[in-house]
Amino acid sequence: MNPVTVSVIIPAYNCAAFLPATIESLKVQSYQDFEVILVDDGSTDGTVELARDLAAAWPKMRVIHIEHAGLARARNVAIEQMNGQWIALLDADDLWKADKLEKCMEYLAATPRLSMVYHPMIPISTEGKPLKIRGRRCRQGWLTEHLFHRLIIRDPSAVFHKRIIEACGPFNQSLPVCVGREFWLRVSTKFEIGLVNEPLGLRRCHESSLNRRNLARSNRVKVEILENFYFEQGGKDLLKHRRRAMRRLAKTRYATARVFLAEKQYQDAAEYFAKAIRFCPTLVKSYPFYAAAKLICLAKKNGSKLID
């Protein structure tokens, strides 16, 4: 294929209902020097067939099909086969405003020292209606401290140079969720990040993604990401405020423990509450829940009959 400036990467998994609108938001971009690489991640709802039909009618787009392996693998496959110098991420159910790429590329051209830019996104329902969800304040510059404490970069808002992948490595394929959270935290240690401070994209929020099973998994992975970063990947030296960082780790453990408690996974809950207390002894709300979880575990071990 001919060289292009931007490679738009779309992982797709069972999103046939939303894909036509997503692709249409690309077709109407005011900036057109891009290719689209859609990686179907083993969909079972007709997504790959629909994607191939869309690609047949639009030369900018090509489709790659892989066995189901998760978001990180789908993105990495696309990156391995892209022709562009810049990468723009887009989820298969999200939308860009028509001037998204134009404004991001103009910003990057005006600030050549930067290798990445992002922007706020507007949350919408599956029907496309705006949702009243309070977003995080977006920031720019060296963002490691901010990204450790808050998720402020949404994946479909980011445009970044391929040198970032070369310097920081690909997306982490061992993670089932929170792929972007881990990647941006890693990137922030080596690259300054720019901001176009206006909402140039629409992010769909699915009710089905908010069930407790996914919440427990997401929280557990978040704990793993933050603790690995802080204790194993140099975060302890990079973050300025140790007490604040330890409180962040404690609160993440606490939130995960509450989910385990609700699921009646009392041993896991007790272990997570205990670690939260160890990280931050002043997180006093952990103590009664820890005591309750330990008592239930002890009672179960002793064969007592409890009403959960």
Buried (B, 14 or more C-beta within 10 A) or exposed (E): EEEBBBBBBBBBBBBBEBBEBBBEBBBEBEBBBBBBBBBBBBBEEEBBEBBBEBBEEEEBBBBBBBEEBBBBBBBBBBBEBBBBEBBBBBBBBBBBBBBBBBBBBBBBEEEEEBBBBBBBBBBBEEEEEEEEEEEEEBBBEBBBBBBBBEBBBBBBBBBBBBBBBEEBEBBBBEBBBBBBBBBBBBBBBEBBBBBBEEBBBBBBEEEEEEEEEEBBBBBBBBBBBBBEBBEEBEBEEBBEEEEEBBBBBBBBBBBBBBBBBEBEBBBBBBBBBBBBBEBBEEBEEBEEBBEBBBBBBEEBEEEEEEEE
